[in-house]
Amino acid sequence: MHSTAKQNGARWWGWLSARSLRGRLVLGLAFTWVLLVAVVLAMAWHLGKNMVQETSLSHLRYETGMLADEITHQVQSRTTALEHVAEIAEGLTSRESLQRRLEHNNALLEWFERLIVTGPEGRVKASWPLIGAAADGGNSLDIADRAYFRMIKGTRHAHVSEPFIGRASRIPMVLIGVPRWDANGDFAGIVGGAMSLRSSGLFARLARQQGGNGSYVSIFTASGKLLYHPDRDQIMSRITDVSANPNLPLAMSGWEGDAVGKLFSGQPGLQSYAQVWPAGWVVGRFMTLDQAQLPLADFIQRLWWIWVLMALWMMPLLWWVLGRMLKVLQHLETQIGEVGHGRRESIDLTSDVDEFQEIATTFNAVEAERKTLLTSLQEREAFLNAILDATPLGMFVADFDGEFTYMNPALLQVLGLASTTTTSQWLEYVHPDDRDGTHDMWRHSLATNNEFLRQLRFVRPDGAVLWLEVHARVVMLSRGGFSLGFVGTMKDITQRREDEALARWEAEHDPLTGLLNRRGFDRRLGEAFAEFQKTSTPSALLLFDLDHFKPINDEGGHALGDEMLRRIGQIVAWEVRRSDHVARQGGDEFAVLLPSCTLSQAEKIADSLRLAVSDISVASEGREYHVTLSLGVTTFSDSDQTVEEALSRADAASYEAKARGRNAVVVSLPDDNDHTAMLFD
């Protein structure tokens, strides 16, 4: 009987000491762990759901109120700033004085994309930065038909507009407007500030309130138009389907509070609303029930530590059993340590456990490969350092915090910097006009691991300005896709930029006179015609050739003719306005484009050109030569379909001036076959 019991014990111990490590550990721990964790988790889930929901609702209510107060303060601060501008602009009526007043408030551009001042009839009298035609002194923008202007004019109070898409920037914006008064206390227009919904700082705090995929903040108007949403594609869209969430129409009507119900996505969740009264906006804070239950994980984690304490209480009993089974690990640990300190080449482990034998074999293979790679890496590192130090191309290495860790001698020589220069110090030498864009793009590349490619101006410590082309990209390991840092090059492209600028100038200018050539003139003429079709900005066109020019070439030679052409080009360029475009289209044919010029003004300019050119002379072999002008003048017409129609009118008028005896100005009116001519002896 004693022998049978001994055999059964041996069989039982043999089953426990199976050759699989998993089998040895599962027998001692699986049943206790599964039973204990299942009970603890069930209790935690049952007790924690209601508590978590109430806590989350209270938290949402607090956050929503804080956000509404913050945005209300932002709107009121901007409104107060505009009211201050309106006060100091009181009594100012001229466009120039209002423009100067706006420019003195340049600091407001930290809050606003653009500032405007209108007259009582709704026409913009000043803007900063300048808007469109206002920058050229032309007709200003008329906003009398805008809802916000009519609202401010009617109520005589500050007003926040419905969101709109900016005409030039194409980004979502709102406008805060306040009334302004004249010296008699009558309505004199508005002072308005346009704010970007993305970059004005109005919703800067909201990005920090996004708790995860199921927790977000949304801001919308009382009319249901979204001003802020974590999905930027939703901004400016309108909330149309409110049937799934009956709390939305209540919030848009002015209700404040919290509730449990379906969210925009149709998922069940928690929601809280607060009003931004000065702007008529609603702040909504939403959280799915799944997200709300995340705090329950903390509670479960606390129970986990209870389980750990229980496990520690059981440890003395398990220690003896596991110590016998895993004693071989001590030998493995000792041999690994000896390999690490170089006292052993490989692991030589004797064990009847298959997993331990596989670990020893794998470790020995990895150690052999590591030594081979380490030797190769050291050789490559020495080789790379030699190449970087010797290459004439400027190169640098940066870590993932954006700090330069290496700049080769060629780069330091080009930049005139010391090898200890940090990234922040390097950015200080970037030209002020390029610095912000370079810094933002560099931070974006660091955050997204995208390559950095930019051309920028760099001011050396000695004052010389260089054009640099900076190209950096992430270096990835060939295995596993791990990145090591940024490696980049910097090229001095100053000469190339200068050559490109010269080539662009030569492509559109006449080499003899320095005036525009036909190509350059046609481009500016097309731009002026497009502006006329868009804004009805008037522009005039002068075409003329030289009377009695052929004898100069035939008798005095082409050099004398070229001298006459150069003098005429100088005189014509001197006589016209700086904003006008003068071109030599070939031979003795010239053209002048007068942007923002009426027909009567163009006629006066044409006559001044005629008089000025008539005083020019060149001499050769005792003979003096003079030329006169036959000028054709016209303006763009609403009936013109193409710019060629205006060119044709001016050309025909020029020929008619020559036919009427030369030295004349002929004005060709659009849609009129009769030409007005000024003839001179």
Order of alpha helices (4+ residues) and beta strands (2+ residues): alpha-alpha-alpha-beta-beta-alpha-beta-beta-beta-beta-beta-beta-alpha-beta-beta-beta-alpha-alpha-alpha-alpha-beta-beta-alpha-alpha-alpha-beta-beta-beta-alpha-alpha-beta-alpha-beta-beta-alpha-beta-beta-beta-alpha-beta-beta
